[in-house]
Amino acid sequence: MKKSYESVFILTPVLSETQMKDTADKLKKVLTDSGAELINEENWGLKKLAYPIQHKTTGFYYLVEFNSEPDSVNAFEIACRRDEKVMRFLTISLDKHALEYNDKRRKGEFNKKKEEVAS
C-alpha cells in the first residue's frame, strides 16, 4: 500500500547551481524509478546550518513530497547515504494532518491570512 512521505536533504555548499540541481534530479529519479509518485518539490536554496556538518556552515536544502511503497523509501535513503554530496537527509511518513497542512501550504493559504490582517 502506498503511503505519503516527505524528505528533506541537505547538499554540500561547494556545488555549483547546476551540480546541485543534477544531484537533486538524480535522487528524485531513484524515487520515480522505484515507483514513487512525486507530489511536490521545493528548492529552499543555500541556508545557514544550525551547527557545522563536515566543517561546513551552509548547505543547499531541498524538499521532496511523494507517495510510494516503503521499498522506494529504502532505495532513496540508500542513494542518499552513498552520495557524498548529501550531508544530511530525513524522510518522514505523513499522517492526514500533515497532508492537509502541506496542501494548504502549497496553495499559499497561510500567506493570505497575513495579507487580510494587514488590510
C-alpha positions, 0 to 999 in steps of 0.5 A, a space after each residue: 500500500 502506498 503511503 505519503 512521505 516527505 524528505 528533506 536533504 541537505 547538499 554540500 555548499 561547494 556545488 555549483 547551481 547546476 551540480 546541485 540541481 543534477 544531484 537533486 534530479 538524480 535522487 528524485 529519479 531513484 524515487 520515480 524509478 522505484 515507483 514513487 509518485 512525486 507530489 511536490 518539490 521545493 528548492 529552499 536554496 543555500 541556508 545557514 546550518 544550525 551547527 557545522 556538518 563536515 566543517 561546513 556552515 551552509 548547505 543547499 536544502 531541498 524538499 521532496 513530497 511523494 507517495 510510494 511503497 516503503 521499498 522506494 523509501 529504502 532505495 532513496 535513503 540508500 542513494 542518499 547515504 552513498 552520495 557524498 554530496 548529501 550531508 544530511 537527509 530525513 524522510 518522514 511518513 505523513 499522517 492526514 494532518 500533515 497532508 492537509 497542512 502541506 496542501 494548504 501550504 502549497 496553495 499559499 493559504 497561510 500567506 493570505 491570512 497575513 495579507 487580510 490582517 494587514 488590510 
